[in-house]
Amino acid sequence: MAADPDKVAVIVGVGQVNDRPADPMAGKDALGLMIAALEEAEKDAGGGWLGDVESVAVVQQISFRKDNPLAQKVADGIGSKAGIVYESVGPNGDSPILLLNEAANRIARGEIRIAAVTGGEALRTASQRAAIAAKTSVADQNPLRNLSKGAKPGYRQIYGLATPVDVYPLYENAGRAAYGQTLEEGQRESGEIWSRFSEVAAQTPAAWIHAPKSPQEIVEPTADNRPIAFPYTKLMVANSSVNQGAGFIVTSLAEARRRGVPEERIIYVGRGVSAHEADDFLARDRYDKSPSMEVCLKRTLEFNEVTADDLDLVELYSCFPCVPKMARRVIGWPVEKQATVFGGLTFGGGPIGNYMAHAVAEMVDALRAGEGEKGLLFANGGFATHNHAIVLGTQPLPGAGEVHEFDLQAEADGARGPVPELVKDYTGPGEVETYTVFYNRDGSAKAGVVVAKLPDGKRTLAQVPGSDAATIAFLSDGSAEPVGTPGEVVAEGELMVWKRA
Protein backbone atom coordinates (compact mmCIF):
# COMPACT_ATOMS: atom_id res chain seq x y z
CA MET A 1 0.00 0.00 0.00
CA ALA A 2 1.35 3.42 -0.96
CA ALA A 3 2.16 5.78 1.86
CA ASP A 4 -0.39 8.49 2.64
CA PRO A 5 1.24 11.74 1.45
CA ASP A 6 -0.52 13.62 4.26
CA LYS A 7 1.55 11.59 6.73
CA VAL A 8 4.93 11.48 4.98
CA ALA A 9 7.35 13.95 6.62
CA VAL A 10 9.59 16.03 4.39
CA ILE A 11 11.90 19.02 4.82
CA VAL A 12 11.11 21.94 2.55
CA GLY A 13 13.12 24.82 3.96
CA VAL A 14 16.45 25.31 5.74
CA GLY A 15 18.14 28.45 7.00
CA GLN A 16 21.42 29.40 8.65
CA VAL A 17 22.74 32.65 10.13
CA ASN A 18 26.22 33.77 11.18
CA ASP A 19 26.46 37.04 13.10
CA ARG A 20 29.84 38.79 13.25
CA PRO A 21 29.18 42.26 14.72
CA ALA A 22 32.07 44.68 15.07
CA ASP A 23 30.37 45.90 18.24
CA PRO A 24 29.09 43.09 20.50
CA MET A 25 26.39 45.38 21.85
CA ALA A 26 24.93 45.48 18.34
CA GLY A 27 24.94 41.70 17.87
CA LYS A 28 21.94 39.41 17.79
CA ASP A 29 21.08 37.44 20.90
CA ALA A 30 20.09 33.77 20.77
CA LEU A 31 16.42 34.61 20.17
CA GLY A 32 17.32 36.90 17.28
CA LEU A 33 19.45 34.19 15.69
CA MET A 34 16.67 31.61 15.97
CA ILE A 35 14.05 33.85 14.39
CA ALA A 36 16.43 34.95 11.64
CA ALA A 37 17.28 31.32 10.84
CA LEU A 38 13.61 30.40 10.47
CA GLU A 39 13.01 33.43 8.30
CA GLU A 40 15.79 32.18 6.03
CA ALA A 41 14.22 28.73 6.06
CA GLU A 42 10.89 30.23 5.01
CA LYS A 43 12.55 32.00 2.08
CA ASP A 44 14.24 28.73 1.13
CA ALA A 45 10.83 27.01 1.14
CA GLY A 46 9.33 29.62 -1.18
CA GLY A 47 7.65 31.90 1.39
CA GLY A 48 4.38 31.93 3.27
CA TRP A 49 5.05 29.15 5.78
CA LEU A 50 5.81 30.53 9.24
CA GLY A 51 2.40 31.98 10.02
CA ASP A 52 0.90 28.52 9.50
CA VAL A 53 3.40 26.60 11.63
CA GLU A 54 1.57 24.38 14.13
CA SER A 55 4.58 23.16 16.12
CA VAL A 56 7.58 25.24 17.20
CA ALA A 57 10.46 23.29 18.76
CA VAL A 58 13.55 25.07 20.03
CA VAL A 59 16.95 23.79 21.10
CA GLN A 60 17.65 25.10 24.60
CA GLN A 61 20.40 27.75 24.62
CA ILE A 62 22.94 28.88 27.22
CA SER A 63 24.45 32.10 25.87
CA PHE A 64 21.59 34.28 27.19
CA ARG A 65 20.24 32.00 29.92
CA LYS A 66 18.23 34.73 31.64
CA ASP A 67 15.99 34.87 28.56
CA ASN A 68 14.95 31.20 28.77
CA PRO A 69 12.56 29.67 27.92
CA LEU A 70 12.54 30.96 24.36
CA ALA A 71 10.10 28.70 22.52
CA GLN A 72 7.03 30.91 22.87
CA LYS A 73 9.11 33.99 22.07
CA VAL A 74 10.26 32.28 18.87
CA ALA A 75 6.68 31.38 17.97
CA ASP A 76 5.59 34.98 18.56
CA GLY A 77 8.57 36.25 16.60
CA ILE A 78 7.68 34.28 13.50
CA GLY A 79 3.97 35.08 13.75
CA SER A 80 2.89 31.54 14.55
CA LYS A 81 -0.16 30.61 16.64
CA ALA A 82 1.20 27.08 17.08
CA GLY A 83 -0.52 24.87 19.60
CA ILE A 84 2.64 22.88 20.25
CA VAL A 85 5.47 25.08 21.52
CA TYR A 86 8.39 23.65 23.47
CA GLU A 87 12.14 23.43 23.81
CA SER A 88 14.55 20.56 24.32
CA VAL A 89 15.17 19.34 27.86
CA GLY A 90 18.76 20.52 27.72
CA PRO A 91 21.24 22.11 25.33
CA ASN A 92 22.34 18.66 24.18
CA GLY A 93 23.95 17.91 20.85
CA ASP A 94 21.31 15.37 19.88
CA SER A 95 18.47 17.88 20.30
CA PRO A 96 17.95 18.98 16.66
CA ILE A 97 17.65 15.37 15.47
CA LEU A 98 15.35 14.50 18.35
CA LEU A 99 13.12 17.47 17.50
CA LEU A 100 13.15 16.50 13.82
CA ASN A 101 12.14 12.95 14.67
CA GLU A 102 9.35 14.17 16.93
CA ALA A 103 8.05 16.48 14.19
CA ALA A 104 8.03 13.60 11.69
CA ASN A 105 6.03 11.43 14.10
CA ARG A 106 3.50 14.20 14.73
CA ILE A 107 2.98 14.53 10.98
CA ALA A 108 2.63 10.74 10.67
CA ARG A 109 -0.02 10.77 13.41
CA GLY A 110 -1.92 13.53 11.63
CA GLU A 111 -1.52 15.92 14.56
CA ILE A 112 0.14 18.70 12.55
CA ARG A 113 0.91 19.65 8.98
CA ILE A 114 3.82 22.07 9.47
CA ALA A 115 6.58 22.17 12.08
CA ALA A 116 9.50 24.51 12.67
CA VAL A 117 12.70 23.51 14.46
CA THR A 118 15.37 26.02 15.37
CA GLY A 119 18.23 26.85 17.69
CA GLY A 120 20.89 29.48 18.09
CA GLU A 121 23.76 30.49 20.32
CA ALA A 122 25.29 33.97 20.53
CA LEU A 123 28.18 32.69 22.60
CA ARG A 124 30.75 35.03 21.16
CA THR A 125 28.60 38.09 21.71
CA ALA A 126 27.60 36.96 25.22
CA SER A 127 31.23 36.43 26.23
CA GLN A 128 32.28 39.78 24.84
CA ARG A 129 29.45 41.61 26.61
CA ALA A 130 30.22 39.81 29.88
CA ALA A 131 33.90 40.73 29.58
CA ILE A 132 33.01 44.39 29.05
CA ALA A 133 30.69 44.37 32.07
CA ALA A 134 33.16 42.56 34.35
CA LYS A 135 36.21 44.34 32.94
CA THR A 136 37.94 41.01 32.35
CA SER A 137 39.28 39.21 29.30
CA VAL A 138 36.89 37.36 27.00
CA ALA A 139 38.79 34.16 27.86
CA ASP A 140 37.60 34.53 31.46
CA GLN A 141 33.97 34.46 30.33
CA ASN A 142 33.70 30.93 28.95
CA PRO A 143 29.94 30.17 28.96
CA LEU A 144 30.37 26.45 29.63
CA ARG A 145 32.68 26.89 32.59
CA ASN A 146 30.55 29.78 33.85
CA LEU A 147 27.63 27.37 34.19
CA SER A 148 29.30 25.82 37.22
CA LYS A 149 30.71 29.01 38.73
CA GLY A 150 29.67 29.45 42.34
CA ALA A 151 28.70 25.80 42.74
CA LYS A 152 30.58 23.71 45.26
CA PRO A 153 32.81 21.32 43.30
CA GLY A 154 31.81 17.69 43.63
CA TYR A 155 33.92 14.57 43.52
CA ARG A 156 34.37 14.65 39.75
CA GLN A 157 35.10 18.37 39.60
CA ILE A 158 37.86 18.33 42.24
CA TYR A 159 39.74 15.93 39.98
CA GLY A 160 39.28 18.29 37.02
CA LEU A 161 36.38 16.56 35.26
CA ALA A 162 33.94 19.47 34.94
CA THR A 163 33.12 20.12 31.27
CA PRO A 164 32.90 18.00 28.12
CA VAL A 165 36.45 18.88 27.03
CA ASP A 166 37.68 17.37 30.30
CA VAL A 167 35.72 14.13 29.90
CA TYR A 168 35.82 13.17 26.22
CA PRO A 169 39.58 12.50 26.36
CA LEU A 170 38.75 9.56 28.63
CA TYR A 171 37.09 7.96 25.61
CA GLU A 172 39.88 9.06 23.28
CA ASN A 173 42.65 7.46 25.31
CA ALA A 174 40.73 4.29 26.10
CA GLY A 175 39.71 3.97 22.46
CA ARG A 176 43.24 4.37 21.15
CA ALA A 177 44.43 1.58 23.42
CA ALA A 178 41.53 -0.68 22.41
CA TYR A 179 42.21 -0.06 18.71
CA GLY A 180 45.82 -1.11 19.22
CA GLN A 181 47.10 2.25 18.05
CA THR A 182 50.19 4.05 19.21
CA LEU A 183 49.77 7.67 20.26
CA GLU A 184 51.19 8.74 16.91
CA GLU A 185 48.73 6.54 15.02
CA GLY A 186 45.77 7.74 17.08
CA GLN A 187 46.71 11.37 16.55
CA ARG A 188 47.23 10.77 12.85
CA GLU A 189 43.68 9.43 12.54
CA SER A 190 42.30 12.45 14.38
CA GLY A 191 44.37 14.81 12.24
CA GLU A 192 43.20 13.20 9.00
CA ILE A 193 39.53 13.40 9.97
CA TRP A 194 39.80 16.99 11.23
CA SER A 195 41.80 18.13 8.21
CA ARG A 196 39.06 16.89 5.91
CA PHE A 197 36.52 18.69 8.09
CA SER A 198 38.46 21.93 7.71
CA GLU A 199 38.41 21.52 3.94
CA VAL A 200 34.62 21.18 3.92
CA ALA A 201 34.21 24.19 6.20
CA ALA A 202 36.46 26.25 3.93
CA GLN A 203 33.97 25.67 1.09
CA THR A 204 30.84 26.14 3.20
CA PRO A 205 29.57 29.74 3.44
CA ALA A 206 27.66 29.08 6.68
CA ALA A 207 30.71 27.63 8.45
CA TRP A 208 32.47 29.82 11.01
CA ILE A 209 36.11 29.18 10.03
CA HIS A 210 37.26 29.10 6.42
CA ALA A 211 40.87 27.99 6.83
CA PRO A 212 41.96 24.53 5.68
CA LYS A 213 44.42 22.87 8.03
CA SER A 214 46.80 19.97 7.46
CA PRO A 215 46.69 16.96 9.80
CA GLN A 216 49.99 18.05 11.32
CA GLU A 217 48.73 21.59 11.94
CA ILE A 218 45.76 20.16 13.82
CA VAL A 219 47.55 17.77 16.16
CA GLU A 220 50.83 19.61 16.79
CA PRO A 221 50.79 21.83 19.89
CA THR A 222 51.95 25.38 19.16
CA ALA A 223 51.46 28.83 20.63
CA ASP A 224 48.37 29.24 18.42
CA ASN A 225 47.20 25.65 18.91
CA ARG A 226 47.76 25.09 22.58
CA PRO A 227 47.09 21.76 24.29
CA ILE A 228 43.74 21.67 26.08
CA ALA A 229 43.23 18.19 27.54
CA PHE A 230 45.45 15.33 26.42
CA PRO A 231 45.65 14.46 23.62
CA TYR A 232 43.50 17.31 22.30
CA THR A 233 44.76 20.64 21.05
CA LYS A 234 42.65 23.76 20.48
CA LEU A 235 42.03 22.75 16.84
CA MET A 236 40.67 19.38 17.95
CA VAL A 237 37.87 20.65 20.21
CA ALA A 238 34.50 22.24 19.55
CA ASN A 239 34.65 25.98 18.90
CA SER A 240 31.93 27.52 21.04
CA SER A 241 33.03 31.11 20.41
CA VAL A 242 30.45 31.60 17.66
CA ASN A 243 27.20 33.42 16.95
CA GLN A 244 25.20 30.97 14.86
CA GLY A 245 21.58 30.07 14.28
CA ALA A 246 19.98 27.37 12.14
CA GLY A 247 16.48 26.09 11.58
CA PHE A 248 14.32 24.06 9.23
CA ILE A 249 10.69 23.57 8.24
CA VAL A 250 9.17 20.08 8.26
CA THR A 251 5.84 19.39 6.63
CA SER A 252 3.83 16.63 4.99
CA LEU A 253 4.51 15.62 1.42
CA ALA A 254 0.91 16.51 0.57
CA GLU A 255 1.24 20.00 2.08
CA ALA A 256 4.53 20.58 0.25
CA ARG A 257 2.88 19.67 -3.05
CA ARG A 258 -0.21 21.74 -2.31
CA ARG A 259 2.05 24.76 -1.80
CA GLY A 260 3.93 24.13 -5.03
CA VAL A 261 7.32 23.10 -3.67
CA PRO A 262 9.25 21.59 -6.61
CA GLU A 263 9.78 17.85 -6.24
CA GLU A 264 13.54 18.23 -6.54
CA ARG A 265 13.58 20.46 -3.45
CA ILE A 266 11.67 18.03 -1.25
CA ILE A 267 13.84 15.95 1.10
CA TYR A 268 12.31 12.93 2.83
CA VAL A 269 12.77 12.17 6.52
CA GLY A 270 13.59 8.57 7.33
CA ARG A 271 13.40 6.65 10.58
CA GLY A 272 15.53 7.67 13.54
CA VAL A 273 16.83 6.04 16.70
CA SER A 274 17.86 7.38 20.09
CA ALA A 275 19.73 5.72 22.95
CA HIS A 276 21.75 7.15 25.81
CA GLU A 277 24.44 6.38 28.32
CA ALA A 278 24.08 7.12 32.03
CA ASP A 279 24.18 10.83 32.81
CA ASP A 280 27.01 10.13 35.24
CA PHE A 281 30.09 9.57 33.10
CA LEU A 282 31.68 7.55 35.90
CA ALA A 283 28.73 5.13 35.73
CA ARG A 284 29.68 3.81 32.28
CA ASP A 285 30.62 0.20 31.67
CA ARG A 286 33.62 1.16 29.55
CA TYR A 287 35.34 4.04 27.74
CA ASP A 288 36.60 2.45 24.53
CA LYS A 289 33.12 2.34 23.00
CA SER A 290 29.50 3.19 23.73
CA PRO A 291 26.77 0.53 23.66
CA SER A 292 24.10 3.19 23.23
CA MET A 293 25.96 4.67 20.25
CA GLU A 294 26.21 1.23 18.68
CA VAL A 295 22.49 0.51 19.09
CA CYS A 296 21.60 3.96 17.79
CA LEU A 297 23.69 3.72 14.63
CA LYS A 298 23.16 0.06 13.78
CA ARG A 299 19.41 0.26 14.21
CA THR A 300 19.13 3.48 12.23
CA LEU A 301 20.80 1.78 9.27
CA GLU A 302 18.62 -1.31 9.68
CA PHE A 303 15.37 0.63 9.96
CA ASN A 304 16.18 2.61 6.81
CA GLU A 305 17.44 -0.53 5.02
CA VAL A 306 20.83 0.92 4.20
CA THR A 307 24.46 0.04 4.80
CA ALA A 308 27.44 2.37 4.87
CA ASP A 309 27.98 1.58 1.20
CA ASP A 310 24.49 2.92 0.42
CA LEU A 311 25.18 6.25 2.10
CA ASP A 312 26.39 9.07 -0.10
CA LEU A 313 26.80 11.57 2.74
CA VAL A 314 27.26 11.39 6.49
CA GLU A 315 27.54 13.78 9.39
CA LEU A 316 29.26 12.08 12.30
CA TYR A 317 29.07 14.34 15.31
CA SER A 318 32.45 15.87 16.00
CA CYS A 319 32.66 17.74 19.28
CA PHE A 320 35.90 15.83 19.86
CA PRO A 321 37.69 13.25 17.69
CA CYS A 322 36.74 10.24 19.80
CA VAL A 323 33.08 10.53 18.74
CA PRO A 324 33.45 10.17 14.94
CA LYS A 325 36.23 7.65 15.54
CA MET A 326 33.86 5.44 17.53
CA ALA A 327 30.94 6.07 15.17
CA ARG A 328 32.81 5.28 11.97
CA ARG A 329 33.91 1.96 13.42
CA VAL A 330 30.31 1.08 14.24
CA ILE A 331 29.01 1.68 10.71
CA GLY A 332 32.16 0.74 8.80
CA TRP A 333 32.90 4.23 7.43
CA PRO A 334 36.49 4.45 6.12
CA VAL A 335 38.73 7.14 7.56
CA GLU A 336 39.49 8.49 4.10
CA LYS A 337 35.81 9.21 3.34
CA GLN A 338 34.47 12.61 4.35
CA ALA A 339 32.41 12.44 7.55
CA THR A 340 30.80 15.89 7.54
CA VAL A 341 28.67 18.09 5.32
CA PHE A 342 29.08 21.23 7.43
CA GLY A 343 32.68 21.19 8.63
CA GLY A 344 32.58 19.82 12.16
CA LEU A 345 32.29 21.63 15.47
CA THR A 346 35.82 23.05 15.32
CA PHE A 347 35.56 24.66 11.89
CA GLY A 348 31.86 24.72 11.06
CA GLY A 349 31.22 26.02 14.55
CA GLY A 350 30.13 24.59 17.88
CA PRO A 351 26.93 26.36 18.99
CA ILE A 352 26.47 23.95 21.92
CA GLY A 353 23.23 21.98 21.32
CA ASN A 354 22.37 23.29 17.87
CA TYR A 355 25.24 22.10 15.67
CA MET A 356 23.15 19.38 14.06
CA ALA A 357 20.56 21.90 12.84
CA HIS A 358 23.36 23.27 10.66
CA ALA A 359 24.17 19.72 9.57
CA VAL A 360 20.50 19.19 8.64
CA ALA A 361 20.57 22.35 6.55
CA GLU A 362 23.76 21.38 4.76
CA MET A 363 22.60 17.80 4.23
CA VAL A 364 19.37 19.06 2.66
CA ASP A 365 21.31 21.41 0.38
CA ALA A 366 23.75 18.66 -0.63
CA LEU A 367 20.99 16.18 -1.45
CA ARG A 368 19.14 18.82 -3.46
CA ALA A 369 22.35 19.61 -5.33
CA GLY A 370 22.67 16.02 -6.51
CA GLU A 371 25.59 15.06 -4.28
CA GLY A 372 23.81 11.87 -3.35
CA GLU A 373 20.48 10.19 -2.64
CA LYS A 374 20.82 9.24 1.04
CA GLY A 375 22.57 10.83 4.01
CA LEU A 376 23.05 9.80 7.63
CA LEU A 377 22.92 12.35 10.44
CA PHE A 378 24.42 11.14 13.73
CA ALA A 379 24.22 13.39 16.79
CA ASN A 380 25.87 13.07 20.18
CA GLY A 381 25.59 15.20 23.29
CA GLY A 382 26.32 15.63 26.96
CA PHE A 383 29.43 13.76 28.11
CA ALA A 384 29.29 11.17 25.31
CA THR A 385 25.83 10.60 26.76
CA HIS A 386 23.09 11.27 24.21
CA ASN A 387 22.81 9.64 20.79
CA HIS A 388 20.25 10.21 18.04
CA ALA A 389 20.57 9.36 14.35
CA ILE A 390 18.32 9.62 11.31
CA VAL A 391 18.50 9.24 7.54
CA LEU A 392 17.40 11.80 4.94
CA GLY A 393 16.82 11.00 1.28
CA THR A 394 15.73 12.37 -2.05
CA GLN A 395 13.08 9.63 -2.25
CA PRO A 396 10.74 8.14 0.36
CA LEU A 397 12.53 5.86 2.82
CA PRO A 398 11.20 2.61 4.37
CA GLY A 399 8.32 3.27 6.73
CA ALA A 400 7.49 6.65 5.20
CA GLY A 401 4.24 7.93 6.66
CA GLU A 402 4.34 5.55 9.62
CA VAL A 403 4.74 6.48 13.28
CA HIS A 404 7.84 4.79 14.67
CA GLU A 405 9.17 4.33 18.17
CA PHE A 406 12.66 5.80 18.06
CA ASP A 407 13.63 5.33 21.72
CA LEU A 408 15.63 2.09 21.96
CA GLN A 409 16.93 2.69 25.46
CA ALA A 410 15.94 -0.76 26.69
CA GLU A 411 17.97 -2.41 23.97
CA ALA A 412 20.98 -0.20 24.72
CA ASP A 413 20.71 -0.98 28.44
CA GLY A 414 20.65 -4.68 27.63
CA ALA A 415 23.81 -4.36 25.53
CA ARG A 416 25.73 -2.70 28.34
CA GLY A 417 28.20 -4.64 30.46
CA PRO A 418 28.50 -4.47 34.24
CA VAL A 419 29.22 -0.96 35.53
CA PRO A 420 32.10 -0.86 38.03
CA GLU A 421 31.15 0.44 41.45
CA LEU A 422 32.69 3.84 42.19
CA VAL A 423 34.83 4.06 45.33
CA LYS A 424 35.89 7.54 46.43
CA ASP A 425 38.19 6.83 49.37
CA TYR A 426 40.25 3.93 48.05
CA THR A 427 43.97 3.55 48.57
CA GLY A 428 46.00 0.67 47.22
CA PRO A 429 46.93 -0.97 43.91
CA GLY A 430 45.07 -0.53 40.63
CA GLU A 431 45.61 -0.08 36.93
CA VAL A 432 44.92 2.71 34.49
CA GLU A 433 41.50 2.27 32.85
CA THR A 434 41.79 5.63 31.11
CA TYR A 435 43.16 9.09 31.81
CA THR A 436 43.88 12.62 30.60
CA VAL A 437 46.11 15.60 31.37
CA PHE A 438 44.85 19.17 31.72
CA TYR A 439 46.93 22.15 30.60
CA ASN A 440 47.33 25.79 31.54
CA ARG A 441 46.95 28.45 28.84
CA ASP A 442 50.75 28.63 28.51
CA GLY A 443 50.87 24.95 27.57
CA SER A 444 52.28 23.68 30.86
CA ALA A 445 50.65 20.70 32.55
CA LYS A 446 48.15 21.70 35.23
CA ALA A 447 47.38 18.18 36.44
CA GLY A 448 46.38 14.76 35.23
CA VAL A 449 43.60 12.43 36.27
CA VAL A 450 43.54 8.65 36.16
CA VAL A 451 40.39 6.56 36.13
CA ALA A 452 41.72 3.50 37.91
CA LYS A 453 40.34 -0.04 37.84
CA LEU A 454 40.82 -1.75 41.18
CA PRO A 455 41.69 -5.42 41.81
CA ASP A 456 38.08 -6.18 42.79
CA GLY A 457 36.73 -4.57 39.58
CA LYS A 458 35.64 -1.32 41.20
CA ARG A 459 36.65 2.13 39.94
CA THR A 460 38.14 5.28 41.46
CA LEU A 461 39.74 8.59 40.49
CA ALA A 462 43.27 9.72 41.29
CA GLN A 463 45.14 12.90 40.48
CA VAL A 464 48.54 13.24 38.90
CA PRO A 465 49.96 16.55 40.17
CA GLY A 466 51.35 18.85 37.51
CA SER A 467 54.60 18.86 39.47
CA ASP A 468 55.02 15.11 38.89
CA ALA A 469 56.84 15.63 35.60
CA ALA A 470 57.80 11.98 35.20
CA THR A 471 54.24 10.65 35.43
CA ILE A 472 52.85 13.47 33.28
CA ALA A 473 55.44 12.56 30.63
CA PHE A 474 54.56 8.87 30.88
CA LEU A 475 50.89 9.69 30.27
CA SER A 476 51.53 12.02 27.35
CA ASP A 477 54.79 11.36 25.48
CA GLY A 478 53.72 8.20 23.64
CA SER A 479 56.73 6.17 24.73
CA ALA A 480 54.39 3.50 26.10
CA GLU A 481 50.64 2.93 26.37
CA PRO A 482 49.50 4.02 29.85
CA VAL A 483 46.12 2.25 29.65
CA GLY A 484 46.39 -1.04 31.49
CA THR A 485 49.57 -0.18 33.38
CA PRO A 486 49.75 -0.80 37.14
CA GLY A 487 50.10 1.79 39.87
CA GLU A 488 48.95 2.72 43.31
CA VAL A 489 46.45 5.18 44.73
CA VAL A 490 47.75 7.04 47.78
CA ALA A 491 46.18 9.72 49.94
CA GLU A 492 47.83 13.13 49.81
CA GLY A 493 45.89 15.89 51.51
CA GLU A 494 42.28 16.00 50.35
CA LEU A 495 42.93 14.12 47.11
CA MET A 496 43.91 10.64 46.10
CA VAL A 497 47.06 10.65 43.97
CA TRP A 498 48.26 8.17 41.36
CA LYS A 499 51.73 6.72 41.65
CA ARG A 500 53.26 4.55 38.95
CA ALA A 501 54.27 1.07 39.99
Rosetta blueprint (number, residue, H / E / L):
1 M L
2 A L
3 A L
4 D L
5 P L
6 D L
7 K L
8 V L
9 A E
10 V E
11 I E
12 V E
13 G E
14 V E
15 G E
16 Q E
17 V E
18 N E
19 D L
20 R L
21 P L
22 A L
23 D L
24 P H
25 M H
26 A H
27 G L
28 K L
29 D L
30 A H
31 L H
32 G H
33 L H
34 M H
35 I H
36 A H
37 A H
38 L H
39 E H
40 E H
41 A H
42 E H
43 K H
44 D H
45 A L
46 G L
47 G L
48 G L
49 W L
50 L H
51 G H
52 D H
53 V L
54 E L
55 S E
56 V E
57 A E
58 V E
59 V L
60 Q L
61 Q L
62 I L
63 S L
64 F L
65 R H
66 K H
67 D H
68 N L
69 P L
70 L L
71 A H
72 Q H
73 K H
74 V H
75 A H
76 D H
77 G H
78 I L
79 G L
80 S L
81 K L
82 A L
83 G L
84 I E
85 V E
86 Y E
87 E E
88 S L
89 V L
90 G L
91 P L
92 N L
93 G L
94 D L
95 S H
96 P H
97 I H
98 L H
99 L H
100 L H
101 N H
102 E H
103 A H
104 A H
105 N H
106 R H
107 I H
108 A H
109 R L
110 G L
111 E L
112 I L
113 R L
114 I E
115 A E
116 A E
117 V E
118 T E
119 G E
120 G E
121 E E
122 A E
123 L H
124 R H
125 T H
126 A H
127 S H
128 Q H
129 R H
130 A H
131 A H
132 I H
133 A H
134 A H
135 K L
136 T L
137 S L
138 V H
139 A H
140 D H
141 Q H
142 N L
143 P H
144 L H
145 R H
146 N H
147 L L
148 S L
149 K L
150 G L
151 A L
152 K L
153 P L
154 G L
155 Y H
156 R H
157 Q H
158 I H
159 Y L
160 G L
161 L L
162 A L
163 T L
164 P H
165 V H
166 D H
167 V H
168 Y H
169 P H
170 L H
171 Y H
172 E H
173 N H
174 A H
175 G H
176 R H
177 A H
178 A H
179 Y L
180 G L
181 Q L
182 T L
183 L H
184 E H
185 E H
186 G H
187 Q H
188 R H
189 E H
190 S H
191 G H
192 E H
193 I H
194 W H
195 S H
196 R H
197 F H
198 S H
199 E H
200 V H
201 A H
202 A H
203 Q L
204 T L
205 P L
206 A L
207 A L
208 W L
209 I L
210 H L
211 A L
212 P L
213 K L
214 S L
215 P H
216 Q H
217 E H
218 I H
219 V H
220 E L
221 P L
222 T E
223 A L
224 D L
225 N E
226 R L
227 P E
228 I E
229 A E
230 F L
231 P L
232 Y E
233 T E
234 K H
235 L H
236 M H
237 V L
238 A L
239 N L
240 S L
241 S L
242 V L
243 N E
244 Q E
245 G E
246 A E
247 G E
248 F E
249 I E
250 V E
251 T E
252 S E
253 L H
254 A H
255 E H
256 A H
257 R H
258 R H
259 R L
260 G L
261 V L
262 P L
263 E H
264 E H
265 R H
266 I L
267 I E
268 Y E
269 V E
270 G L
271 R L
272 G L
273 V E
274 S E
275 A E
276 H E
277 E L
278 A L
279 D L
280 D L
281 F L
282 L L
283 A L
284 R L
285 D L
286 R L
287 Y L
288 D L
289 K L
290 S L
291 P H
292 S H
293 M H
294 E H
295 V H
296 C H
297 L H
298 K H
299 R H
300 T H
301 L H
302 E H
303 F H
304 N L
305 E L
306 V L
307 T L
308 A H
309 D H
310 D H
311 L L
312 D L
313 L E
314 V E
315 E E
316 L E
317 Y L
318 S L
319 C L
320 F L
321 P L
322 C H
323 V H
324 P H
325 K H
326 M H
327 A H
328 R H
329 R H
330 V H
331 I H
332 G L
333 W L
334 P L
335 V L
336 E L
337 K L
338 Q L
339 A L
340 T L
341 V L
342 F L
343 G L
344 G H
345 L H
346 T H
347 F H
348 G H
349 G L
350 G L
351 P L
352 I H
353 G H
354 N H
355 Y H
356 M H
357 A H
358 H H
359 A H
360 V H
361 A H
362 E H
363 M H
364 V H
365 D H
366 A H
367 L H
368 R H
369 A L
370 G L
371 E L
372 G L
373 E L
374 K E
375 G E
376 L E
377 L E
378 F E
379 A E
380 N E
381 G E
382 G L
383 F L
384 A L
385 T L
386 H E
387 N E
388 H E
389 A E
390 I E
391 V E
392 L E
393 G E
394 T L
395 Q L
396 P L
397 L L
398 P L
399 G L
400 A L
401 G L
402 E L
403 V L
404 H L
405 E L
406 F L
407 D E
408 L L
409 Q H
410 A H
411 E H
412 A H
413 D H
414 G H
415 A H
416 R L
417 G L
418 P L
419 V L
420 P L
421 E L
422 L E
423 V L
424 K L
425 D L
426 Y L
427 T L
428 G E
429 P E
430 G E
431 E E
432 V E
433 E E
434 T E
435 Y E
436 T E
437 V E
438 F E
439 Y E
440 N L
441 R L
442 D L
443 G L
444 S L
445 A E
446 K E
447 A E
448 G E
449 V E
450 V E
451 V E
452 A E
453 K E
454 L L
455 P L
456 D L
457 G L
458 K L
459 R E
460 T E
461 L E
462 A E
463 Q E
464 V E
465 P E
466 G L
467 S L
468 D L
469 A H
470 A H
471 T H
472 I H
473 A H
474 F H
475 L H
476 S H
477 D L
478 G L
479 S L
480 A L
481 E L
482 P L
483 V L
484 G L
485 T L
486 P E
487 G E
488 E E
489 V E
490 V E
491 A E
492 E E
493 G L
494 E L
495 L E
496 M E
497 V E
498 W E
499 K E
500 R E
501 A L
